[in-house]
Amino acid sequence: MNFAVLDVDRRPEVMAILRLLNEWGTVRYFSPDEEEAFIAWLPEVDVLLIRLYKVDETLLLKGRKLKAIIKAGVGVDHIDVEAATKMGIKVIISPGNHISVAESAVLLMLALSRHLITLE
């Protein structure tokens, strides 16, 4: 199985998790400025792991073996989910931090309401 990892967080703890994919197949990492190399390898990719990279129907058509797109985070507005579904490609999100985001938003609202933070 071939994995393409594109535009993901490169912190050591994230990379340690991604290295586990080596047990399942070949993993290639691409930065956004390596788009040409990524597009060249895309026909061999089974699973695409992304964060914010735009995945449209044109890109999906180049991924002949593509079975899944795994998105780090919850939003899929940059992925053509309808086209992926029609092609039998699963789109998977990782909603692990939604509670932390909500807690932070409430904390900031309370801080602003009590004038703990001043915006100028």
Biopython code that builds the backbone (N, CA, C, O; Angstrom):
import numpy as np
from Bio.PDB.StructureBuilder import StructureBuilder

atoms = [
    (1, "MET", "N", (0.852, -1.170, 0.000)),
    (1, "MET", "CA", (0.000, 0.000, 0.000)),
    (1, "MET", "C", (0.897, 1.231, 0.000)),
    (1, "MET", "O", (1.922, 1.260, 0.681)),
    (2, "ASN", "N", (0.507, 2.244, -0.765)),
    (2, "ASN", "CA", (1.269, 3.489, -0.856)),
    (2, "ASN", "C", (0.507, 4.625, -0.184)),
    (2, "ASN", "O", (-0.675, 4.844, -0.444)),
    (3, "PHE", "N", (1.211, 5.337, 0.683)),
    (3, "PHE", "CA", (0.649, 6.485, 1.383)),
    (3, "PHE", "C", (1.358, 7.745, 0.918)),
    (3, "PHE", "O", (2.585, 7.766, 0.820)),
    (4, "ALA", "N", (0.599, 8.794, 0.631)),
    (4, "ALA", "CA", (1.170, 10.108, 0.348)),
    (4, "ALA", "C", (0.756, 11.022, 1.487)),
    (4, "ALA", "O", (-0.432, 11.196, 1.760)),
    (5, "VAL", "N", (1.743, 11.603, 2.148)),
    (5, "VAL", "CA", (1.490, 12.516, 3.260)),
    (5, "VAL", "C", (1.854, 13.907, 2.773)),
    (5, "VAL", "O", (3.004, 14.180, 2.429)),
    (6, "LEU", "N", (0.863, 14.779, 2.748)),
    (6, "LEU", "CA", (1.040, 16.092, 2.143)),
    (6, "LEU", "C", (0.531, 17.168, 3.080)),
    (6, "LEU", "O", (-0.597, 17.091, 3.566)),
    (7, "ASP", "N", (1.362, 18.177, 3.338)),
    (7, "ASP", "CA", (0.883, 19.354, 4.065)),
    (7, "ASP", "C", (0.430, 18.996, 5.484)),
    (7, "ASP", "O", (-0.591, 19.503, 5.948)),
    (8, "VAL", "N", (1.174, 18.132, 6.177)),
    (8, "VAL", "CA", (0.794, 17.793, 7.548)),
    (8, "VAL", "C", (1.797, 18.375, 8.533)),
    (8, "VAL", "O", (2.919, 18.746, 8.188)),
    (9, "ASP", "N", (1.343, 18.434, 9.758)),
    (9, "ASP", "CA", (2.137, 18.933, 10.868)),
    (9, "ASP", "C", (3.409, 18.088, 10.990)),
    (9, "ASP", "O", (3.341, 16.860, 10.963)),
    (10, "ARG", "N", (4.559, 18.738, 11.121)),
    (10, "ARG", "CA", (5.830, 18.007, 11.195)),
    (10, "ARG", "C", (6.413, 17.958, 12.607)),
    (10, "ARG", "O", (7.607, 17.712, 12.779)),
    (11, "ARG", "N", (5.571, 18.192, 13.619)),
    (11, "ARG", "CA", (6.069, 18.082, 14.993)),
    (11, "ARG", "C", (6.516, 16.643, 15.255)),
    (11, "ARG", "O", (5.971, 15.713, 14.660)),
    (12, "PRO", "N", (7.501, 16.449, 16.138)),
    (12, "PRO", "CA", (8.025, 15.094, 16.389)),
    (12, "PRO", "C", (6.965, 14.078, 16.790)),
    (12, "PRO", "O", (7.026, 12.927, 16.358)),
    (13, "GLU", "N", (6.000, 14.477, 17.603)),
    (13, "GLU", "CA", (4.981, 13.513, 18.041)),
    (13, "GLU", "C", (4.078, 13.093, 16.889)),
    (13, "GLU", "O", (3.625, 11.949, 16.845)),
    (14, "VAL", "N", (3.814, 13.996, 15.963)),
    (14, "VAL", "CA", (3.013, 13.653, 14.786)),
    (14, "VAL", "C", (3.811, 12.744, 13.864)),
    (14, "VAL", "O", (3.287, 11.756, 13.350)),
    (15, "MET", "N", (5.068, 13.076, 13.658)),
    (15, "MET", "CA", (5.920, 12.262, 12.786)),
    (15, "MET", "C", (6.105, 10.852, 13.358)),
    (15, "MET", "O", (6.193, 9.886, 12.601)),
    (16, "ALA", "N", (6.162, 10.732, 14.672)),
    (16, "ALA", "CA", (6.297, 9.404, 15.290)),
    (16, "ALA", "C", (5.086, 8.538, 14.961)),
    (16, "ALA", "O", (5.226, 7.345, 14.688)),
    (17, "ILE", "N", (3.908, 9.134, 14.988)),
    (17, "ILE", "CA", (2.690, 8.395, 14.649)),
    (17, "ILE", "C", (2.692, 8.022, 13.169)),
    (17, "ILE", "O", (2.362, 6.894, 12.805)),
    (18, "LEU", "N", (3.067, 8.987, 12.314)),
    (18, "LEU", "CA", (3.079, 8.722, 10.880)),
    (18, "LEU", "C", (4.091, 7.642, 10.499)),
    (18, "LEU", "O", (3.884, 6.910, 9.532)),
    (19, "ARG", "N", (5.185, 7.541, 11.259)),
    (19, "ARG", "CA", (6.180, 6.496, 10.966)),
    (19, "ARG", "C", (5.601, 5.089, 11.132)),
    (19, "ARG", "O", (6.114, 4.134, 10.549)),
    (20, "LEU", "N", (4.546, 4.961, 11.916)),
    (20, "LEU", "CA", (3.897, 3.663, 12.084)),
    (20, "LEU", "C", (3.314, 3.148, 10.765)),
    (20, "LEU", "O", (3.128, 1.944, 10.589)),
    (21, "LEU", "N", (3.030, 4.065, 9.846)),
    (21, "LEU", "CA", (2.494, 3.662, 8.546)),
    (21, "LEU", "C", (3.498, 2.828, 7.748)),
    (21, "LEU", "O", (3.108, 2.082, 6.850)),
    (22, "ASN", "N", (4.785, 2.951, 8.069)),
    (22, "ASN", "CA", (5.805, 2.181, 7.361)),
    (22, "ASN", "C", (5.592, 0.677, 7.491)),
    (22, "ASN", "O", (6.051, -0.095, 6.649)),
    (23, "GLU", "N", (4.892, 0.263, 8.552)),
    (23, "GLU", "CA", (4.585, -1.160, 8.718)),
    (23, "GLU", "C", (3.549, -1.638, 7.706)),
    (23, "GLU", "O", (3.436, -2.837, 7.454)),
    (24, "TRP", "N", (2.795, -0.711, 7.124)),
    (24, "TRP", "CA", (1.708, -1.051, 6.220)),
    (24, "TRP", "C", (2.057, -0.843, 4.750)),
    (24, "TRP", "O", (1.349, -1.327, 3.867)),
    (25, "GLY", "N", (3.141, -0.128, 4.488)),
    (25, "GLY", "CA", (3.490, 0.112, 3.095)),
    (25, "GLY", "C", (4.511, 1.212, 2.932)),
    (25, "GLY", "O", (5.246, 1.540, 3.863)),
    (26, "THR", "N", (4.551, 1.776, 1.749)),
    (26, "THR", "CA", (5.499, 2.831, 1.415)),
    (26, "THR", "C", (4.873, 4.186, 1.722)),
    (26, "THR", "O", (3.751, 4.472, 1.304)),
    (27, "VAL", "N", (5.609, 5.015, 2.457)),
    (27, "VAL", "CA", (5.124, 6.337, 2.827)),
    (27, "VAL", "C", (6.045, 7.379, 2.203)),
    (27, "VAL", "O", (7.262, 7.325, 2.379)),
    (28, "ARG", "N", (5.463, 8.323, 1.477)),
    (28, "ARG", "CA", (6.229, 9.441, 0.918)),
    (28, "ARG", "C", (5.630, 10.739, 1.417)),
    (28, "ARG", "O", (4.414, 10.933, 1.401)),
    (29, "TYR", "N", (6.507, 11.621, 1.858)),
    (29, "TYR", "CA", (6.106, 12.915, 2.393)),
    (29, "TYR", "C", (6.363, 13.990, 1.351)),
    (29, "TYR", "O", (7.416, 14.013, 0.714)),
    (30, "PHE", "N", (5.394, 14.879, 1.182)),
    (30, "PHE", "CA", (5.506, 15.969, 0.220)),
    (30, "PHE", "C", (5.155, 17.283, 0.900)),
    (30, "PHE", "O", (4.198, 17.354, 1.671)),
    (31, "SER", "N", (5.925, 18.318, 0.616)),
    (31, "SER", "CA", (5.556, 19.657, 1.072)),
    (31, "SER", "C", (4.755, 20.308, -0.050)),
    (31, "SER", "O", (4.814, 19.852, -1.192)),
    (32, "PRO", "N", (4.004, 21.370, 0.258)),
    (32, "PRO", "CA", (3.193, 22.005, -0.789)),
    (32, "PRO", "C", (4.000, 22.469, -2.011)),
    (32, "PRO", "O", (3.453, 22.547, -3.111)),
    (33, "ASP", "N", (5.280, 22.776, -1.834)),
    (33, "ASP", "CA", (6.080, 23.220, -2.980)),
    (33, "ASP", "C", (6.611, 22.056, -3.816)),
    (33, "ASP", "O", (7.317, 22.280, -4.800)),
    (34, "GLU", "N", (6.287, 20.827, -3.445)),
    (34, "GLU", "CA", (6.682, 19.638, -4.210)),
    (34, "GLU", "C", (5.487, 19.068, -4.978)),
    (34, "GLU", "O", (5.379, 17.855, -5.159)),
    (35, "GLU", "N", (4.607, 19.938, -5.419)),
    (35, "GLU", "CA", (3.375, 19.501, -6.064)),
    (35, "GLU", "C", (3.643, 18.663, -7.316)),
    (35, "GLU", "O", (2.930, 17.692, -7.572)),
    (36, "GLU", "N", (4.646, 19.022, -8.084)),
    (36, "GLU", "CA", (4.943, 18.272, -9.305)),
    (36, "GLU", "C", (5.328, 16.822, -8.998)),
    (36, "GLU", "O", (4.875, 15.897, -9.673)),
    (37, "ALA", "N", (6.165, 16.634, -7.978)),
    (37, "ALA", "CA", (6.561, 15.275, -7.579)),
    (37, "ALA", "C", (5.363, 14.510, -7.017)),
    (37, "ALA", "O", (5.203, 13.317, -7.272)),
    (38, "PHE", "N", (4.528, 15.203, -6.255)),
    (38, "PHE", "CA", (3.329, 14.571, -5.698)),
    (38, "PHE", "C", (2.387, 14.113, -6.808)),
    (38, "PHE", "O", (1.911, 12.978, -6.786)),
    (39, "ILE", "N", (2.116, 14.982, -7.773)),
    (39, "ILE", "CA", (1.216, 14.647, -8.887)),
    (39, "ILE", "C", (1.780, 13.470, -9.685)),
    (39, "ILE", "O", (1.023, 12.618, -10.150)),
    (40, "ALA", "N", (3.096, 13.420, -9.845)),
    (40, "ALA", "CA", (3.719, 12.315, -10.585)),
    (40, "ALA", "C", (3.523, 10.984, -9.863)),
    (40, "ALA", "O", (3.370, 9.949, -10.511)),
    (41, "TRP", "N", (3.525, 10.998, -8.534)),
    (41, "TRP", "CA", (3.386, 9.749, -7.759)),
    (41, "TRP", "C", (1.931, 9.419, -7.461)),
    (41, "TRP", "O", (1.628, 8.290, -7.077)),
    (42, "LEU", "N", (1.024, 10.376, -7.628)),
    (42, "LEU", "CA", (-0.383, 10.189, -7.278)),
    (42, "LEU", "C", (-1.038, 8.949, -7.896)),
    (42, "LEU", "O", (-1.838, 8.313, -7.209)),
    (43, "PRO", "N", (-0.756, 8.566, -9.138)),
    (43, "PRO", "CA", (-1.398, 7.355, -9.675)),
    (43, "PRO", "C", (-1.082, 6.076, -8.886)),
    (43, "PRO", "O", (-1.793, 5.080, -9.013)),
    (44, "GLU", "N", (-0.019, 6.103, -8.072)),
    (44, "GLU", "CA", (0.369, 4.934, -7.280)),
    (44, "GLU", "C", (-0.149, 4.982, -5.845)),
    (44, "GLU", "O", (0.036, 4.028, -5.090)),
    (45, "VAL", "N", (-0.796, 6.080, -5.465)),
    (45, "VAL", "CA", (-1.188, 6.309, -4.074)),
    (45, "VAL", "C", (-2.515, 5.614, -3.759)),
    (45, "VAL", "O", (-3.487, 5.724, -4.506)),
    (46, "ASP", "N", (-2.527, 4.894, -2.633)),
    (46, "ASP", "CA", (-3.747, 4.254, -2.131)),
    (46, "ASP", "C", (-4.463, 5.141, -1.108)),
    (46, "ASP", "O", (-5.691, 5.236, -1.100)),
    (47, "VAL", "N", (-3.667, 5.789, -0.244)),
    (47, "VAL", "CA", (-4.228, 6.623, 0.819)),
    (47, "VAL", "C", (-3.499, 7.959, 0.842)),
    (47, "VAL", "O", (-2.269, 8.012, 0.839)),
    (48, "LEU", "N", (-4.274, 9.031, 0.863)),
    (48, "LEU", "CA", (-3.729, 10.383, 0.894)),
    (48, "LEU", "C", (-4.025, 10.997, 2.258)),
    (48, "LEU", "O", (-5.179, 11.052, 2.681)),
    (49, "LEU", "N", (-2.982, 11.458, 2.944)),
    (49, "LEU", "CA", (-3.138, 12.121, 4.237)),
    (49, "LEU", "C", (-2.826, 13.598, 4.048)),
    (49, "LEU", "O", (-1.737, 13.953, 3.596)),
    (50, "ILE", "N", (-3.785, 14.466, 4.395)),
    (50, "ILE", "CA", (-3.622, 15.900, 4.169)),
    (50, "ILE", "C", (-4.084, 16.694, 5.382)),
    (50, "ILE", "O", (-4.660, 16.155, 6.327)),
    (51, "ARG", "N", (-3.813, 17.983, 5.323)),
    (51, "ARG", "CA", (-4.369, 18.913, 6.305)),
    (51, "ARG", "C", (-5.211, 19.955, 5.582)),
    (51, "ARG", "O", (-6.426, 19.999, 5.778)),
    (52, "LEU", "N", (-4.604, 20.786, 4.760)),
    (52, "LEU", "CA", (-5.343, 21.856, 4.087)),
    (52, "LEU", "C", (-5.212, 21.826, 2.571)),
    (52, "LEU", "O", (-5.708, 22.725, 1.892)),
    (53, "TYR", "N", (-4.562, 20.821, 2.038)),
    (53, "TYR", "CA", (-4.337, 20.739, 0.596)),
    (53, "TYR", "C", (-5.665, 20.610, -0.141)),
    (53, "TYR", "O", (-6.538, 19.847, 0.274)),
    (54, "LYS", "N", (-5.818, 21.355, -1.236)),
    (54, "LYS", "CA", (-7.065, 21.329, -2.014)),
    (54, "LYS", "C", (-7.125, 20.047, -2.853)),
    (54, "LYS", "O", (-6.222, 19.763, -3.640)),
    (55, "VAL", "N", (-8.193, 19.289, -2.673)),
    (55, "VAL", "CA", (-8.409, 18.044, -3.414)),
    (55, "VAL", "C", (-9.692, 18.212, -4.221)),
    (55, "VAL", "O", (-10.797, 18.116, -3.687)),
    (56, "ASP", "N", (-9.524, 18.464, -5.517)),
    (56, "ASP", "CA", (-10.678, 18.638, -6.390)),
    (56, "ASP", "C", (-10.839, 17.415, -7.292)),
    (56, "ASP", "O", (-10.045, 16.476, -7.227)),
    (57, "GLU", "N", (-11.863, 17.437, -8.123)),
    (57, "GLU", "CA", (-12.158, 16.288, -8.982)),
    (57, "GLU", "C", (-11.009, 15.989, -9.945)),
    (57, "GLU", "O", (-10.716, 14.823, -10.209)),
    (58, "THR", "N", (-10.363, 17.018, -10.469)),
    (58, "THR", "CA", (-9.233, 16.820, -11.381)),
    (58, "THR", "C", (-8.116, 16.031, -10.703)),
    (58, "THR", "O", (-7.536, 15.124, -11.301)),
    (59, "LEU", "N", (-7.821, 16.379, -9.462)),
    (59, "LEU", "CA", (-6.793, 15.663, -8.712)),
    (59, "LEU", "C", (-7.234, 14.232, -8.430)),
    (59, "LEU", "O", (-6.437, 13.301, -8.549)),
    (60, "LEU", "N", (-8.496, 14.053, -8.057)),
    (60, "LEU", "CA", (-9.007, 12.715, -7.753)),
    (60, "LEU", "C", (-8.918, 11.791, -8.967)),
    (60, "LEU", "O", (-8.635, 10.602, -8.822)),
    (61, "LEU", "N", (-9.156, 12.325, -10.145)),
    (61, "LEU", "CA", (-9.082, 11.505, -11.363)),
    (61, "LEU", "C", (-7.671, 10.997, -11.628)),
    (61, "LEU", "O", (-7.499, 9.955, -12.262)),
    (62, "LYS", "N", (-6.660, 11.719, -11.151)),
    (62, "LYS", "CA", (-5.269, 11.289, -11.331)),
    (62, "LYS", "C", (-4.883, 10.186, -10.358)),
    (62, "LYS", "O", (-3.924, 9.450, -10.591)),
    (63, "GLY", "N", (-5.634, 10.073, -9.263)),
    (63, "GLY", "CA", (-5.357, 9.044, -8.266)),
    (63, "GLY", "C", (-6.107, 7.768, -8.586)),
    (63, "GLY", "O", (-7.111, 7.458, -7.946)),
    (64, "ARG", "N", (-5.637, 7.041, -9.555)),
    (64, "ARG", "CA", (-6.352, 5.845, -10.043)),
    (64, "ARG", "C", (-6.548, 4.766, -8.974)),
    (64, "ARG", "O", (-7.549, 4.051, -8.989)),
    (65, "LYS", "N", (-5.586, 4.651, -8.042)),
    (65, "LYS", "CA", (-5.672, 3.619, -7.009)),
    (65, "LYS", "C", (-6.218, 4.152, -5.690)),
    (65, "LYS", "O", (-6.351, 3.396, -4.727)),
    (66, "LEU", "N", (-6.533, 5.428, -5.634)),
    (66, "LEU", "CA", (-6.909, 6.085, -4.386)),
    (66, "LEU", "C", (-8.142, 5.440, -3.757)),
    (66, "LEU", "O", (-9.188, 5.302, -4.391)),
    (67, "LYS", "N", (-7.988, 5.049, -2.490)),
    (67, "LYS", "CA", (-9.075, 4.413, -1.745)),
    (67, "LYS", "C", (-9.608, 5.308, -0.630)),
    (67, "LYS", "O", (-10.774, 5.212, -0.249)),
    (68, "ALA", "N", (-8.724, 6.197, -0.102)),
    (68, "ALA", "CA", (-9.139, 7.032, 1.026)),
    (68, "ALA", "C", (-8.333, 8.321, 1.087)),
    (68, "ALA", "O", (-7.164, 8.375, 0.703)),
    (69, "ILE", "N", (-9.002, 9.354, 1.583)),
    (69, "ILE", "CA", (-8.357, 10.624, 1.906)),
    (69, "ILE", "C", (-8.578, 10.825, 3.393)),
    (69, "ILE", "O", (-9.717, 10.872, 3.857)),
    (70, "ILE", "N", (-7.491, 10.944, 4.137)),
    (70, "ILE", "CA", (-7.588, 11.165, 5.577)),
    (70, "ILE", "C", (-7.169, 12.600, 5.843)),
    (70, "ILE", "O", (-6.057, 13.005, 5.506)),
    (71, "LYS", "N", (-8.061, 13.362, 6.448)),
    (71, "LYS", "CA", (-7.839, 14.780, 6.678)),
    (71, "LYS", "C", (-7.576, 15.024, 8.149)),
    (71, "LYS", "O", (-8.384, 14.640, 8.994)),
    (72, "ALA", "N", (-6.454, 15.661, 8.468)),
    (72, "ALA", "CA", (-6.148, 16.038, 9.849)),
    (72, "ALA", "C", (-7.007, 17.247, 10.199)),
    (72, "ALA", "O", (-6.748, 18.350, 9.717)),
    (73, "GLY", "N", (-8.016, 17.054, 11.023)),
    (73, "GLY", "CA", (-8.944, 18.113, 11.377)),
    (73, "GLY", "C", (-10.350, 17.755, 10.935)),
    (73, "GLY", "O", (-10.608, 16.630, 10.507)),
    (74, "VAL", "N", (-11.260, 18.718, 11.038)),
    (74, "VAL", "CA", (-12.661, 18.412, 10.776)),
    (74, "VAL", "C", (-13.233, 18.998, 9.496)),
    (74, "VAL", "O", (-14.154, 18.407, 8.931)),
    (75, "GLY", "N", (-12.745, 20.107, 9.018)),
    (75, "GLY", "CA", (-13.349, 20.743, 7.846)),
    (75, "GLY", "C", (-12.994, 20.031, 6.549)),
    (75, "GLY", "O", (-11.859, 19.594, 6.363)),
    (76, "VAL", "N", (-13.966, 19.917, 5.658)),
    (76, "VAL", "CA", (-13.719, 19.278, 4.360)),
    (76, "VAL", "C", (-14.093, 20.200, 3.200)),
    (76, "VAL", "O", (-14.332, 19.737, 2.085)),
    (77, "ASP", "N", (-14.141, 21.512, 3.470)),
    (77, "ASP", "CA", (-14.549, 22.447, 2.422)),
    (77, "ASP", "C", (-13.540, 22.530, 1.278)),
    (77, "ASP", "O", (-13.872, 23.053, 0.214)),
    (78, "HIS", "N", (-12.338, 22.036, 1.464)),
    (78, "HIS", "CA", (-11.319, 22.040, 0.406)),
    (78, "HIS", "C", (-11.185, 20.666, -0.277)),
    (78, "HIS", "O", (-10.274, 20.447, -1.075)),
    (79, "ILE", "N", (-12.091, 19.764, 0.046)),
    (79, "ILE", "CA", (-12.104, 18.436, -0.563)),
    (79, "ILE", "C", (-13.426, 18.262, -1.308)),
    (79, "ILE", "O", (-14.489, 18.546, -0.756)),
    (80, "ASP", "N", (-13.370, 17.806, -2.538)),
    (80, "ASP", "CA", (-14.592, 17.545, -3.306)),
    (80, "ASP", "C", (-15.134, 16.187, -2.861)),
    (80, "ASP", "O", (-14.886, 15.158, -3.489)),
    (81, "VAL", "N", (-15.879, 16.219, -1.759)),
    (81, "VAL", "CA", (-16.402, 14.995, -1.153)),
    (81, "VAL", "C", (-17.383, 14.297, -2.094)),
    (81, "VAL", "O", (-17.396, 13.068, -2.171)),
    (82, "GLU", "N", (-18.186, 15.052, -2.796)),
    (82, "GLU", "CA", (-19.170, 14.472, -3.716)),
    (82, "GLU", "C", (-18.474, 13.669, -4.816)),
    (82, "GLU", "O", (-18.872, 12.542, -5.113)),
    (83, "ALA", "N", (-17.435, 14.250, -5.419)),
    (83, "ALA", "CA", (-16.700, 13.537, -6.466)),
    (83, "ALA", "C", (-15.992, 12.316, -5.894)),
    (83, "ALA", "O", (-15.983, 11.254, -6.516)),
    (84, "ALA", "N", (-15.399, 12.461, -4.717)),
    (84, "ALA", "CA", (-14.709, 11.336, -4.079)),
    (84, "ALA", "C", (-15.690, 10.193, -3.810)),
    (84, "ALA", "O", (-15.375, 9.029, -4.058)),
    (85, "THR", "N", (-16.858, 10.522, -3.309)),
    (85, "THR", "CA", (-17.874, 9.505, -3.015)),
    (85, "THR", "C", (-18.288, 8.776, -4.286)),
    (85, "THR", "O", (-18.407, 7.551, -4.290)),
    (86, "LYS", "N", (-18.508, 9.525, -5.365)),
    (86, "LYS", "CA", (-18.884, 8.902, -6.637)),
    (86, "LYS", "C", (-17.807, 7.955, -7.140)),
    (86, "LYS", "O", (-18.110, 6.968, -7.810)),
    (87, "MET", "N", (-16.545, 8.249, -6.821)),
    (87, "MET", "CA", (-15.426, 7.418, -7.270)),
    (87, "MET", "C", (-15.119, 6.289, -6.294)),
    (87, "MET", "O", (-14.200, 5.502, -6.521)),
    (88, "GLY", "N", (-15.884, 6.208, -5.210)),
    (88, "GLY", "CA", (-15.662, 5.148, -4.229)),
    (88, "GLY", "C", (-14.507, 5.426, -3.291)),
    (88, "GLY", "O", (-13.974, 4.502, -2.677)),
    (89, "ILE", "N", (-14.110, 6.684, -3.168)),
    (89, "ILE", "CA", (-13.006, 7.079, -2.296)),
    (89, "ILE", "C", (-13.588, 7.566, -0.967)),
    (89, "ILE", "O", (-14.414, 8.479, -0.942)),
    (90, "LYS", "N", (-13.158, 6.961, 0.119)),
    (90, "LYS", "CA", (-13.623, 7.362, 1.450)),
    (90, "LYS", "C", (-12.924, 8.653, 1.867)),
    (90, "LYS", "O", (-11.727, 8.816, 1.630)),
    (91, "VAL", "N", (-13.661, 9.565, 2.483)),
    (91, "VAL", "CA", (-13.094, 10.786, 3.053)),
    (91, "VAL", "C", (-13.261, 10.682, 4.560)),
    (91, "VAL", "O", (-14.376, 10.567, 5.069)),
    (92, "ILE", "N", (-12.134, 10.723, 5.269)),
    (92, "ILE", "CA", (-12.112, 10.497, 6.708)),
    (92, "ILE", "C", (-11.531, 11.734, 7.383)),
    (92, "ILE", "O", (-10.526, 12.280, 6.930)),
    (93, "ILE", "N", (-12.172, 12.176, 8.475)),
    (93, "ILE", "CA", (-11.664, 13.315, 9.233)),
    (93, "ILE", "C", (-11.184, 12.838, 10.595)),
    (93, "ILE", "O", (-11.497, 11.725, 11.016)),
    (94, "SER", "N", (-10.421, 13.685, 11.282)),
    (94, "SER", "CA", (-9.948, 13.348, 12.626)),
    (94, "SER", "C", (-10.376, 14.459, 13.584)),
    (94, "SER", "O", (-9.644, 15.428, 13.785)),
    (95, "PRO", "N", (-11.565, 14.315, 14.174)),
    (95, "PRO", "CA", (-12.135, 15.381, 14.994)),
    (95, "PRO", "C", (-11.652, 15.399, 16.439)),
    (95, "PRO", "O", (-12.405, 15.808, 17.323)),
    (96, "GLY", "N", (-10.447, 14.977, 16.704)),
    (96, "GLY", "CA", (-9.968, 14.810, 18.075)),
    (96, "GLY", "C", (-9.900, 16.045, 18.939)),
    (96, "GLY", "O", (-9.958, 15.915, 20.162)),
    (97, "ASN", "N", (-9.781, 17.242, 18.381)),
    (97, "ASN", "CA", (-9.582, 18.411, 19.235)),
    (97, "ASN", "C", (-10.785, 19.347, 19.301)),
    (97, "ASN", "O", (-10.633, 20.488, 19.736)),
    (98, "HIS", "N", (-11.953, 18.920, 18.894)),
    (98, "HIS", "CA", (-13.108, 19.823, 18.863)),
    (98, "HIS", "C", (-13.512, 20.311, 20.252)),
    (98, "HIS", "O", (-13.982, 21.441, 20.383)),
    (99, "ILE", "N", (-13.344, 19.505, 21.276)),
    (99, "ILE", "CA", (-13.692, 19.930, 22.632)),
    (99, "ILE", "C", (-12.716, 21.005, 23.105)),
    (99, "ILE", "O", (-13.131, 21.994, 23.709)),
    (100, "SER", "N", (-11.432, 20.820, 22.836)),
    (100, "SER", "CA", (-10.438, 21.822, 23.222)),
    (100, "SER", "C", (-10.683, 23.157, 22.539)),
    (100, "SER", "O", (-10.513, 24.209, 23.154)),
    (101, "VAL", "N", (-11.075, 23.125, 21.294)),
    (101, "VAL", "CA", (-11.360, 24.355, 20.553)),
    (101, "VAL", "C", (-12.548, 25.064, 21.180)),
    (101, "VAL", "O", (-12.509, 26.279, 21.375)),
    (102, "ALA", "N", (-13.595, 24.332, 21.497)),
    (102, "ALA", "CA", (-14.785, 24.929, 22.113)),
    (102, "ALA", "C", (-14.448, 25.516, 23.482)),
    (102, "ALA", "O", (-14.892, 26.615, 23.814)),
    (103, "GLU", "N", (-13.669, 24.790, 24.274)),
    (103, "GLU", "CA", (-13.274, 25.296, 25.589)),
    (103, "GLU", "C", (-12.466, 26.579, 25.469)),
    (103, "GLU", "O", (-12.663, 27.515, 26.243)),
    (104, "SER", "N", (-11.565, 26.625, 24.509)),
    (104, "SER", "CA", (-10.743, 27.825, 24.310)),
    (104, "SER", "C", (-11.597, 29.009, 23.883)),
    (104, "SER", "O", (-11.369, 30.130, 24.336)),
    (105, "ALA", "N", (-12.570, 28.775, 23.021)),
    (105, "ALA", "CA", (-13.459, 29.852, 22.577)),
    (105, "ALA", "C", (-14.249, 30.422, 23.748)),
    (105, "ALA", "O", (-14.369, 31.640, 23.871)),
    (106, "VAL", "N", (-14.786, 29.567, 24.606)),
    (106, "VAL", "CA", (-15.543, 30.032, 25.773)),
    (106, "VAL", "C", (-14.619, 30.778, 26.734)),
    (106, "VAL", "O", (-14.999, 31.813, 27.281)),
    (107, "LEU", "N", (-13.423, 30.264, 26.940)),
    (107, "LEU", "CA", (-12.458, 30.918, 27.815)),
    (107, "LEU", "C", (-12.142, 32.328, 27.316)),
    (107, "LEU", "O", (-12.099, 33.267, 28.112)),
    (108, "LEU", "N", (-11.923, 32.486, 26.022)),
    (108, "LEU", "CA", (-11.629, 33.805, 25.469)),
    (108, "LEU", "C", (-12.819, 34.748, 25.587)),
    (108, "LEU", "O", (-12.641, 35.936, 25.857)),
    (109, "MET", "N", (-14.036, 34.231, 25.389)),
    (109, "MET", "CA", (-15.233, 35.070, 25.541)),
    (109, "MET", "C", (-15.355, 35.566, 26.986)),
    (109, "MET", "O", (-15.664, 36.735, 27.216)),
    (110, "LEU", "N", (-15.112, 34.684, 27.953)),
    (110, "LEU", "CA", (-15.177, 35.095, 29.359)),
    (110, "LEU", "C", (-14.086, 36.116, 29.683)),
    (110, "LEU", "O", (-14.337, 37.089, 30.394)),
    (111, "ALA", "N", (-12.890, 35.898, 29.169)),
    (111, "ALA", "CA", (-11.790, 36.836, 29.410)),
    (111, "ALA", "C", (-12.115, 38.208, 28.842)),
    (111, "ALA", "O", (-11.833, 39.224, 29.477)),
    (112, "LEU", "N", (-12.700, 38.247, 27.663)),
    (112, "LEU", "CA", (-13.091, 39.528, 27.063)),
    (112, "LEU", "C", (-14.220, 40.194, 27.843)),
    (112, "LEU", "O", (-14.215, 41.410, 28.035)),
    (113, "SER", "N", (-15.188, 39.394, 28.294)),
    (113, "SER", "CA", (-16.328, 39.969, 29.026)),
    (113, "SER", "C", (-15.904, 40.546, 30.381)),
    (113, "SER", "O", (-16.558, 41.453, 30.895)),
    (114, "ARG", "N", (-14.841, 40.040, 30.951)),
    (114, "ARG", "CA", (-14.325, 40.527, 32.244)),
    (114, "ARG", "C", (-13.162, 41.507, 32.061)),
    (114, "ARG", "O", (-12.506, 41.902, 33.024)),
    (115, "HIS", "N", (-12.923, 41.890, 30.800)),
    (115, "HIS", "CA", (-11.861, 42.860, 30.455)),
    (115, "HIS", "C", (-10.473, 42.378, 30.912)),
    (115, "HIS", "O", (-9.608, 43.182, 31.259)),
    (116, "LEU", "N", (-10.285, 41.069, 30.904)),
    (116, "LEU", "CA", (-8.959, 40.538, 31.205)),
    (116, "LEU", "C", (-8.015, 40.727, 30.020)),
    (116, "LEU", "O", (-6.793, 40.755, 30.172)),
    (117, "ILE", "N", (-8.601, 40.852, 28.861)),
    (117, "ILE", "CA", (-7.854, 41.094, 27.644)),
    (117, "ILE", "C", (-8.388, 42.386, 27.034)),
    (117, "ILE", "O", (-9.597, 42.553, 26.878)),
    (118, "THR", "N", (-7.501, 43.276, 26.699)),
    (118, "THR", "CA", (-7.963, 44.491, 26.031)),
    (118, "THR", "C", (-7.461, 44.483, 24.609)),
    (118, "THR", "O", (-6.290, 44.214, 24.341)),
    (119, "LEU", "N", (-8.362, 44.780, 23.713)),
    (119, "LEU", "CA", (-8.025, 44.835, 22.310)),
    (119, "LEU", "C", (-7.989, 46.290, 21.879)),
    (119, "LEU", "O", (-8.925, 47.048, 22.135)),
    (120, "GLU", "N", (-6.921, 46.668, 21.233)),
    (120, "GLU", "CA", (-6.798, 48.058, 20.805)),
    (120, "GLU", "C", (-6.644, 48.156, 19.321)),
    (120, "GLU", "O", (-6.527, 49.258, 18.783)),
]
sb = StructureBuilder()
sb.init_structure("model")
sb.init_model(0)
sb.init_chain("A")
sb.init_seg("    ")
for serial, (resi, resn, name, xyz) in enumerate(atoms, 1):
    if name == "N":
        sb.init_residue(resn, " ", resi, " ")
    sb.init_atom(name, np.array(xyz, "f"), 0.0, 1.0, " ", f" {name:<3s}", serial, name[0])
structure = sb.get_structure()
